[in-house]
C-alpha cells in the first residue's frame, strides 16, 4: 500500500470511531433526559456532601473562607 492509501484508510477509521462516539453520547444524553430527576435530587445532594467533606472539608461559609480550596 502506498502512503496516501494508508492515510486515507486511517482517516476513514477516525471518522467511523468519531461517529460511534457521537452515537453513544447521543444515547447517554437521551437517557439523562429521561431519568426521574426528582428522585435523584436527595441522593445527589448526599453524594455531593460526601465529596465536599472528603475533598474540601469544613469551610467557614459566613466569612467566605475558601482557603482550603
Protein Blocks (a to p, Z undefined) as FASTA:
>chain_A
ZZklmmmmmmmmmmmmmmmmmmmmmmmmmmmmmpcfklmmmmmmmmmmmmmmmmnopadf
knopaklZZ
